[in-house]
């Protein structure tokens, strides 16, 4: 396990994710699911890009898999941005 790749680190290290959700109501569901996780401070969506992206800031270290699972539970995908190559 690599600490930087497998976790969202607190303070000035937010993590970017890409999602397959596209409608506003879908993004709200994703935000609510992630905000329910202990230690999540904020979820910000980048609406001007495709596919949709969001940034997660935390107050304590959280494993990326917990964010992925929270988004999967509402029916969508969350892929850490560093894993994608265009």
N, C-alpha and C positions, 0 to 999 in steps of 0.2 A: 504494500500500500504506500503510495506516495502522498505525503501530507498535502502538498499544494494542488495536486490533481484530483484527489479524492474528497476534498473538504472545501467548505466555504469558510474563509478565515475572517475573523472580526476586524473591526476598525476600518482602515482605508483599503480594504481588499474585497469589494463586492464581486460577485460571480455572475457572468452572463450566460443565459440559456436561450435556446431557440425552441419554439413550440409550433405545433401544427394547428393550434387554435387560430381562428381568424376574426370571429365576431366579438363585439364588445361584451356581450353577456357571457361568452366562453372565457374571455380574459378575466372577468370578475370572479368566476368560479375558481379559476386557477389561483388568483390572488388570495381569495379567502382560504383555500386549502393550504397554501404555503404559509400564510400569516398565522395559521393555527399551530404551526410547529414552534416548539419552545426555542427561543433565542432569535427568531427572525424579527428584524427591526423594520424592514421595508421591502416592497416589491414594486419596481418601476418598469412600465412597459415602453418599448420603443415602437411606436405605431407607424413610423414612416419607412420602415424597412420590411422587406419580404424575404424569408418568412419572419413572422413576428418574433421579437426578442424581448427578454425581460432580465432585469438586474436584481439580484437578491443581496441585501446587506444584513449582516447578523451581529449579535452582541456576544455570541460565543461560537466556538467552532461547531459546525454541523456537517455531517457527511452528505455529499452530493446525492447519494442514493435515497436519502430521506425526502429530498425535494423531488426527485424523479418519481418516487412512489406516491407522494401526495398528489402530483399532477396526474399520474396514471389512474389514481383512484377516482378522479372526476372525468376520465375518459379521453385524456389527451397525452401528448408526449412532451418531455422536457429533456433536451440534449445539451449538455454543457458546451458552450461555444468553442472551447479549445479543442474539442474532439472533431469538429467539422473542418474540412479543408475544401475550399472552392477553387 
